Amino acid sequence: MSLNAAAKASVALEHFVRLNQSVFYHEPTTSKSKSSTTPDPDVIFLAGWMDASPRNLAKYTAEYERLYPSARIIAITTTSIDAAFLPHSSNLKRIQPALEILCTLPPESKVIVHFFSVGGAWTTCLVAKEYHAKTGRPLPVTGMILDSTPGRVKYAYTIRAFAVALPKHPILNALTNIGIRIMFFLYVFAYWVSGKPDLIARTRADLNNKAYFATDVKRLYVYSEADDKVAWEFVEEHIEEARGLGYTVQGDRWVDSTHCGHLLVDAERYWRCVTSLWTSVS
């Protein structure tokens, strides 16, 4: 099956079981790996960018199913409402089905963790922190892919990130856009007054916290110079921070792909990087 055909094989995760409003789960129908030399991962954990739809994630899950047919897949969506308005308790409830699956894995399980943008990184960190709270161990990860993340709270980048979910109607779009800009300044002011790090700063720190993500887990950062929501400089700063802490890191910097849009520019290159990472750690 070609990459395009694979992407069309499941347009909205229809054959996944929906465990709650955010978590989708796929149980494979075969126990056989496609490769005779490289075993499939036991689990693939996929966390989408903010306001990514099941249809968006299906482009990735379909190819993962083709590459690793015996792997179970957990796919999680995250909305801007989840990140900006829901209390911590509601977000813990949102990730609970995924957490339960991960907590029941045998110690020797092989797991790919693949997440996108701030939304996916933040949700993954929520899962990792809650997993650590329950087990005392880092999230069971064998290889990790960070797509277009992590960023920083900067006005233009943050506004563009939230603008993805704006309504199409011109009047509603304008009003919502104004609301987002006002909320940004209130958000920054609130964290400045409290003296606490904001959500993105916390996520950057959590990703490099050895209690949540072990240093022996190999990482692949995929990012682009053309990204207008997460600057490539922010990603490379995090890469250097991770290396300084002892993490094994590989960076793949693109030139002309948009935010979380590398797959659309060169799917062959994108999946070659993913499979190369998995081959190196399996």
SEBA-199716 format. One record per residue (C-alpha): residue in three letters; x, y, z. Coordinates in Angstrom, 1 decimal, padded with zeros to 4 digits. Example, Ala and Ser with C-alpha at 12.3 -4.5 7.8 and 13.67 -1.06 7.14 Angstrom:
{code = ALA; east = 012.3; north = -004.5; up = 007.8} .
{code = SER; east = 013.7; north = -001.1; up = 007.1} .
END
This chain:
{code = MET; east = 000.0; north = 000.0; up = 000.0} .
{code = SER; east = 001.3; north = 003.5; up = -000.9} .
{code = LEU; east = 001.6; north = 006.2; up = 001.7} .
{code = ASN; east = -001.4; north = 008.0; up = 000.1} .
{code = ALA; east = -003.5; north = 004.9; up = 000.1} .
{code = ALA; east = -002.6; north = 004.2; up = 003.7} .
{code = ALA; east = -003.6; north = 007.7; up = 004.6} .
{code = LYS; east = -007.0; north = 007.1; up = 003.0} .
{code = ALA; east = -007.5; north = 003.7; up = 004.7} .
{code = SER; east = -009.0; north = 005.2; up = 007.8} .
{code = VAL; east = -010.3; north = 008.8; up = 007.4} .
{code = ALA; east = -011.5; north = 009.3; up = 010.9} .
{code = LEU; east = -010.4; north = 006.4; up = 013.1} .
{code = GLU; east = -013.7; north = 004.6; up = 012.5} .
{code = HIS; east = -012.3; north = 001.2; up = 013.4} .
{code = PHE; east = -010.8; north = 002.5; up = 016.6} .
{code = VAL; east = -012.7; north = 002.1; up = 019.9} .
{code = ARG; east = -013.5; north = 005.5; up = 021.3} .
{code = LEU; east = -012.8; north = 005.2; up = 025.1} .
{code = ASN; east = -014.0; north = 008.7; up = 025.9} .
{code = GLN; east = -014.2; north = 012.1; up = 024.2} .
{code = SER; east = -010.4; north = 012.3; up = 023.7} .
{code = VAL; east = -009.0; north = 008.7; up = 023.6} .
{code = PHE; east = -009.2; north = 006.3; up = 020.7} .
{code = TYR; east = -007.8; north = 002.7; up = 020.9} .
{code = HIS; east = -006.9; north = 000.2; up = 018.2} .
{code = GLU; east = -006.4; north = -003.5; up = 018.9} .
{code = PRO; east = -004.6; north = -005.2; up = 016.0} .
{code = THR; east = -006.0; north = -008.2; up = 014.2} .
{code = THR; east = -002.6; north = -009.9; up = 013.7} .
{code = SER; east = 000.3; north = -010.8; up = 016.0} .
{code = LYS; east = 002.8; north = -010.9; up = 013.2} .
{code = SER; east = 005.3; north = -008.2; up = 012.5} .
{code = LYS; east = 005.8; north = -007.0; up = 008.9} .
{code = SER; east = 009.6; north = -007.2; up = 009.2} .
{code = SER; east = 011.4; north = -010.5; up = 010.0} .
{code = THR; east = 014.3; north = -008.6; up = 011.5} .
{code = THR; east = 012.7; north = -005.7; up = 013.4} .
{code = PRO; east = 009.9; north = -006.5; up = 015.8} .
{code = ASP; east = 006.9; north = -004.2; up = 015.9} .
{code = PRO; east = 006.4; north = -002.0; up = 018.9} .
{code = ASP; east = 003.9; north = -003.3; up = 021.4} .
{code = VAL; east = 002.1; north = 000.1; up = 021.7} .
{code = ILE; east = 002.1; north = 003.3; up = 019.7} .
{code = PHE; east = 001.0; north = 006.3; up = 021.7} .
{code = LEU; east = 000.0; north = 009.2; up = 019.5} .
{code = ALA; east = -001.0; north = 012.7; up = 020.9} .
{code = GLY; east = -002.3; north = 015.2; up = 018.3} .
{code = TRP; east = -001.7; north = 018.9; up = 018.1} .
{code = MET; east = -004.3; north = 021.3; up = 019.7} .
{code = ASP; east = -007.7; north = 020.9; up = 018.0} .
{code = ALA; east = -006.4; north = 018.2; up = 015.6} .
{code = SER; east = -009.4; north = 016.0; up = 014.6} .
{code = PRO; east = -009.6; north = 012.2; up = 014.4} .
{code = ARG; east = -009.4; north = 012.7; up = 010.7} .
{code = ASN; east = -006.1; north = 014.5; up = 011.1} .
{code = LEU; east = -004.6; north = 011.8; up = 013.3} .
{code = ALA; east = -005.8; north = 009.0; up = 010.9} .
{code = LYS; east = -003.2; north = 010.1; up = 008.4} .
{code = TYR; east = -000.6; north = 008.9; up = 011.0} .
{code = THR; east = -002.4; north = 005.9; up = 012.5} .
{code = ALA; east = -003.0; north = 004.4; up = 009.0} .
{code = GLU; east = 000.7; north = 004.4; up = 008.2} .
{code = TYR; east = 001.6; north = 003.1; up = 011.6} .
{code = GLU; east = -000.9; north = 000.2; up = 011.1} .
{code = ARG; east = 000.8; north = -000.5; up = 007.7} .
{code = LEU; east = 004.3; north = -000.4; up = 009.1} .
{code = TYR; east = 003.6; north = -002.2; up = 012.4} .
{code = PRO; east = 000.5; north = -004.3; up = 012.0} .
{code = SER; east = 000.8; north = -006.1; up = 015.3} .
{code = ALA; east = 001.0; north = -002.9; up = 017.4} .
{code = ARG; east = -001.7; north = -001.5; up = 019.6} .
{code = ILE; east = -002.4; north = 002.2; up = 019.0} .
{code = ILE; east = -003.6; north = 004.8; up = 021.5} .
{code = ALA; east = -004.6; north = 008.1; up = 019.9} .
{code = ILE; east = -005.4; north = 011.2; up = 022.0} .
{code = THR; east = -006.9; north = 014.5; up = 020.8} .
{code = THR; east = -006.5; north = 017.8; up = 022.7} .
{code = THR; east = -008.6; north = 020.9; up = 022.3} .
{code = SER; east = -007.8; north = 024.5; up = 023.0} .
{code = ILE; east = -010.6; north = 024.3; up = 025.7} .
{code = ASP; east = -008.8; north = 021.4; up = 027.3} .
{code = ALA; east = -005.6; north = 023.4; up = 027.5} .
{code = ALA; east = -007.0; north = 026.8; up = 028.4} .
{code = PHE; east = -010.1; north = 026.3; up = 030.4} .
{code = LEU; east = -010.6; north = 022.8; up = 031.9} .
{code = PRO; east = -009.4; north = 022.2; up = 035.4} .
{code = HIS; east = -006.6; north = 019.8; up = 036.1} .
{code = SER; east = -009.0; north = 017.2; up = 037.5} .
{code = SER; east = -011.0; north = 017.2; up = 034.2} .
{code = ASN; east = -007.8; north = 016.7; up = 032.2} .
{code = LEU; east = -006.8; north = 013.8; up = 034.3} .
{code = LYS; east = -010.2; north = 012.2; up = 033.7} .
{code = ARG; east = -009.6; north = 012.9; up = 030.0} .
{code = ILE; east = -006.4; north = 010.9; up = 029.8} .
{code = GLN; east = -007.5; north = 008.2; up = 032.2} .
{code = PRO; east = -008.2; north = 005.5; up = 029.6} .
{code = ALA; east = -004.8; north = 005.9; up = 028.0} .
{code = LEU; east = -003.1; north = 005.8; up = 031.5} .
{code = GLU; east = -004.9; north = 002.6; up = 032.4} .
{code = ILE; east = -003.6; north = 000.8; up = 029.3} .
{code = LEU; east = 000.0; north = 002.0; up = 029.9} .
{code = CYS; east = -000.1; north = 001.1; up = 033.6} .
{code = THR; east = -001.0; north = -002.5; up = 032.7} .
{code = LEU; east = 001.9; north = -003.0; up = 030.3} .
{code = PRO; east = 004.5; north = -005.6; up = 031.1} .
{code = PRO; east = 007.9; north = -004.1; up = 032.0} .
{code = GLU; east = 009.6; north = -005.3; up = 028.8} .
{code = SER; east = 007.0; north = -003.7; up = 026.5} .
{code = LYS; east = 008.3; north = -001.6; up = 023.6} .
{code = VAL; east = 006.5; north = 001.7; up = 023.1} .
{code = ILE; east = 006.7; north = 004.5; up = 020.6} .
{code = VAL; east = 005.5; north = 007.9; up = 021.9} .
{code = HIS; east = 004.8; north = 010.4; up = 019.1} .
{code = PHE; east = 003.3; north = 013.8; up = 019.8} .
{code = PHE; east = 002.7; north = 017.1; up = 018.0} .
{code = SER; east = 003.0; north = 020.7; up = 018.9} .
{code = VAL; east = 002.3; north = 022.2; up = 022.3} .
{code = GLY; east = -001.1; north = 020.4; up = 022.6} .
{code = GLY; east = 000.3; north = 016.9; up = 022.1} .
{code = ALA; east = 003.4; north = 017.6; up = 024.2} .
{code = TRP; east = 001.4; north = 018.9; up = 027.1} .
{code = THR; east = -001.1; north = 016.0; up = 027.0} .
{code = THR; east = 001.9; north = 013.5; up = 026.9} .
{code = CYS; east = 003.4; north = 015.2; up = 029.9} .
{code = LEU; east = 000.1; north = 014.9; up = 031.8} .
{code = VAL; east = 000.2; north = 011.2; up = 031.1} .
{code = ALA; east = 003.8; north = 010.9; up = 032.1} .
{code = LYS; east = 003.4; north = 012.8; up = 035.4} .
{code = GLU; east = 000.3; north = 010.8; up = 036.4} .
{code = TYR; east = 002.0; north = 007.5; up = 035.4} .
{code = HIS; east = 005.0; north = 008.5; up = 037.6} .
{code = ALA; east = 002.6; north = 009.4; up = 040.5} .
{code = LYS; east = 001.0; north = 006.0; up = 040.3} .
{code = THR; east = 004.1; north = 003.8; up = 039.6} .
{code = GLY; east = 007.1; north = 005.8; up = 040.7} .
{code = ARG; east = 008.6; north = 005.2; up = 037.3} .
{code = PRO; east = 009.2; north = 007.2; up = 034.1} .
{code = LEU; east = 006.7; north = 006.7; up = 031.3} .
{code = PRO; east = 007.6; north = 003.4; up = 029.5} .
{code = VAL; east = 009.0; north = 004.7; up = 026.3} .
{code = THR; east = 011.4; north = 003.0; up = 023.8} .
{code = GLY; east = 011.5; north = 005.8; up = 021.2} .
{code = MET; east = 010.0; north = 009.3; up = 021.2} .
{code = ILE; east = 009.1; north = 011.6; up = 018.3} .
{code = LEU; east = 008.5; north = 015.3; up = 019.0} .
{code = ASP; east = 006.9; north = 016.9; up = 016.0} .
{code = SER; east = 006.9; north = 020.7; up = 015.8} .
{code = THR; east = 007.5; north = 021.1; up = 019.6} .
{code = PRO; east = 008.3; north = 022.4; up = 022.1} .
{code = GLY; east = 007.8; north = 026.2; up = 021.7} .
{code = ARG; east = 007.7; north = 029.2; up = 024.0} .
{code = VAL; east = 005.0; north = 031.7; up = 025.0} .
{code = LYS; east = 005.6; north = 034.5; up = 022.5} .
{code = TYR; east = 002.8; north = 036.7; up = 021.4} .
{code = ALA; east = 002.7; north = 036.2; up = 017.6} .
{code = TYR; east = 003.4; north = 032.4; up = 017.8} .
{code = THR; east = 000.8; north = 031.8; up = 020.5} .
{code = ILE; east = -001.9; north = 033.8; up = 018.7} .
{code = ARG; east = -001.3; north = 031.9; up = 015.5} .
{code = ALA; east = -001.5; north = 028.6; up = 017.3} .
{code = PHE; east = -004.9; north = 029.3; up = 018.8} .
{code = ALA; east = -006.1; north = 030.9; up = 015.6} .
{code = VAL; east = -006.2; north = 027.5; up = 014.0} .
{code = ALA; east = -009.6; north = 026.8; up = 015.7} .
{code = LEU; east = -011.2; north = 030.2; up = 014.8} .
{code = PRO; east = -014.7; north = 030.1; up = 013.2} .
{code = LYS; east = -014.8; north = 030.7; up = 009.5} .
{code = HIS; east = -017.6; north = 033.4; up = 009.6} .
{code = PRO; east = -015.8; north = 036.8; up = 009.3} .
{code = ILE; east = -017.6; north = 038.5; up = 012.1} .
{code = LEU; east = -017.2; north = 035.6; up = 014.5} .
{code = ASN; east = -013.6; north = 035.2; up = 013.4} .
{code = ALA; east = -012.8; north = 038.8; up = 014.2} .
{code = LEU; east = -014.5; north = 038.7; up = 017.6} .
{code = THR; east = -012.9; north = 035.5; up = 018.6} .
{code = ASN; east = -009.5; north = 036.7; up = 017.4} .
{code = ILE; east = -009.9; north = 039.8; up = 019.6} .
{code = GLY; east = -010.9; north = 037.6; up = 022.5} .
{code = ILE; east = -007.8; north = 035.4; up = 022.1} .
{code = ARG; east = -005.5; north = 038.4; up = 022.1} .
{code = ILE; east = -007.1; north = 039.8; up = 025.3} .
{code = MET; east = -006.9; north = 036.3; up = 026.9} .
{code = PHE; east = -003.2; north = 036.0; up = 026.0} .
{code = PHE; east = -002.3; north = 039.2; up = 027.9} .
{code = LEU; east = -004.5; north = 038.1; up = 030.9} .
{code = TYR; east = -002.8; north = 034.7; up = 030.8} .
{code = VAL; east = 000.7; north = 036.1; up = 030.7} .
{code = PHE; east = -000.2; north = 038.6; up = 033.5} .
{code = ALA; east = -001.7; north = 036.0; up = 035.7} .
{code = TYR; east = 001.4; north = 033.8; up = 035.5} .
{code = TRP; east = 003.6; north = 036.8; up = 036.0} .
{code = VAL; east = 001.7; north = 037.7; up = 039.2} .
{code = SER; east = 001.8; north = 034.2; up = 040.5} .
{code = GLY; east = 005.5; north = 033.7; up = 039.8} .
{code = LYS; east = 004.7; north = 030.3; up = 038.4} .
{code = PRO; east = 005.8; north = 029.0; up = 034.9} .
{code = ASP; east = 003.2; north = 029.0; up = 032.2} .
{code = LEU; east = 001.8; north = 025.8; up = 030.5} .
{code = ILE; east = 004.4; north = 025.9; up = 027.7} .
{code = ALA; east = 007.3; north = 026.5; up = 030.1} .
{code = ARG; east = 006.1; north = 023.7; up = 032.3} .
{code = THR; east = 005.9; north = 021.4; up = 029.3} .
{code = ARG; east = 009.4; north = 022.2; up = 028.2} .
{code = ALA; east = 010.7; north = 021.5; up = 031.7} .
{code = ASP; east = 008.6; north = 018.3; up = 032.0} .
{code = LEU; east = 009.9; north = 016.9; up = 028.8} .
{code = ASN; east = 013.5; north = 017.1; up = 030.2} .
{code = ASN; east = 012.5; north = 015.8; up = 033.7} .
{code = LYS; east = 014.2; north = 012.4; up = 034.2} .
{code = ALA; east = 011.4; north = 011.3; up = 036.6} .
{code = TYR; east = 008.9; north = 011.4; up = 033.7} .
{code = PHE; east = 011.1; north = 010.5; up = 030.7} .
{code = ALA; east = 014.2; north = 008.4; up = 031.1} .
{code = THR; east = 017.5; north = 009.6; up = 029.6} .
{code = ASP; east = 018.1; north = 006.4; up = 027.8} .
{code = VAL; east = 015.1; north = 006.9; up = 025.6} .
{code = LYS; east = 016.2; north = 008.0; up = 022.1} .
{code = ARG; east = 014.4; north = 011.1; up = 020.8} .
{code = LEU; east = 013.7; north = 012.4; up = 017.3} .
{code = TYR; east = 012.8; north = 016.1; up = 017.0} .
{code = VAL; east = 011.1; north = 017.0; up = 013.6} .
{code = TYR; east = 010.7; north = 020.7; up = 013.1} .
{code = SER; east = 010.9; north = 023.4; up = 010.4} .
{code = GLU; east = 012.4; north = 026.8; up = 009.6} .
{code = ALA; east = 009.0; north = 027.7; up = 008.0} .
{code = ASP; east = 006.9; north = 027.0; up = 011.1} .
{code = ASP; east = 005.0; north = 030.1; up = 012.1} .
{code = LYS; east = 003.7; north = 028.7; up = 015.4} .
{code = VAL; east = 006.8; north = 027.1; up = 017.0} .
{code = ALA; east = 010.1; north = 028.7; up = 016.0} .
{code = TRP; east = 012.8; north = 026.3; up = 015.0} .
{code = GLU; east = 015.2; north = 028.2; up = 017.4} .
{code = PHE; east = 012.9; north = 027.2; up = 020.3} .
{code = VAL; east = 013.1; north = 023.6; up = 019.4} .
{code = GLU; east = 016.9; north = 023.6; up = 019.0} .
{code = GLU; east = 017.2; north = 025.3; up = 022.4} .
{code = HIS; east = 015.3; north = 022.3; up = 023.9} .
{code = ILE; east = 017.5; north = 019.9; up = 021.9} .
{code = GLU; east = 020.6; north = 021.3; up = 023.4} .
{code = GLU; east = 019.1; north = 021.3; up = 026.9} .
{code = ALA; east = 018.1; north = 017.7; up = 026.5} .
{code = ARG; east = 021.6; north = 016.7; up = 025.3} .
{code = GLY; east = 023.1; north = 018.6; up = 028.3} .
{code = LEU; east = 021.0; north = 016.4; up = 030.6} .
{code = GLY; east = 022.2; north = 013.2; up = 029.0} .
{code = TYR; east = 019.3; north = 012.5; up = 026.6} .
{code = THR; east = 020.1; north = 010.8; up = 023.3} .
{code = VAL; east = 018.7; north = 013.2; up = 020.7} .
{code = GLN; east = 018.4; north = 013.4; up = 016.9} .
{code = GLY; east = 017.1; north = 016.5; up = 015.2} .
{code = ASP; east = 015.6; north = 016.6; up = 011.7} .
{code = ARG; east = 015.3; north = 020.2; up = 010.6} .
{code = TRP; east = 013.1; north = 020.9; up = 007.6} .
{code = VAL; east = 013.1; north = 024.1; up = 005.4} .
{code = ASP; east = 009.7; north = 024.6; up = 003.9} .
{code = SER; east = 007.2; north = 022.5; up = 005.8} .
{code = THR; east = 004.5; north = 024.3; up = 007.9} .
{code = HIS; east = 003.6; north = 023.6; up = 011.6} .
{code = CYS; east = 002.8; north = 019.9; up = 011.9} .
{code = GLY; east = 002.8; north = 019.8; up = 008.1} .
{code = HIS; east = 006.0; north = 017.8; up = 007.3} .
{code = LEU; east = 004.0; north = 014.8; up = 006.2} .
{code = LEU; east = 002.3; north = 016.9; up = 003.5} .
{code = VAL; east = 005.7; north = 018.0; up = 002.1} .
{code = ASP; east = 007.5; north = 014.7; up = 002.0} .
{code = ALA; east = 005.8; north = 011.7; up = 003.5} .
{code = GLU; east = 008.6; north = 009.3; up = 002.4} .
{code = ARG; east = 011.2; north = 011.4; up = 004.3} .
{code = TYR; east = 009.0; north = 011.7; up = 007.4} .
{code = TRP; east = 008.3; north = 008.0; up = 007.7} .
{code = ARG; east = 011.9; north = 007.1; up = 006.9} .
{code = CYS; east = 013.0; north = 009.1; up = 010.0} .
{code = VAL; east = 010.4; north = 007.4; up = 012.1} .
{code = THR; east = 011.2; north = 003.9; up = 011.0} .
{code = SER; east = 015.0; north = 004.6; up = 011.3} .
{code = LEU; east = 014.4; north = 005.7; up = 014.9} .
{code = TRP; east = 012.5; north = 002.6; up = 015.7} .
{code = THR; east = 015.0; north = 000.3; up = 014.0} .
{code = SER; east = 017.8; north = 001.9; up = 016.1} .
{code = VAL; east = 016.1; north = 001.2; up = 019.4} .
{code = SER; east = 014.2; north = -002.1; up = 018.9} .
END
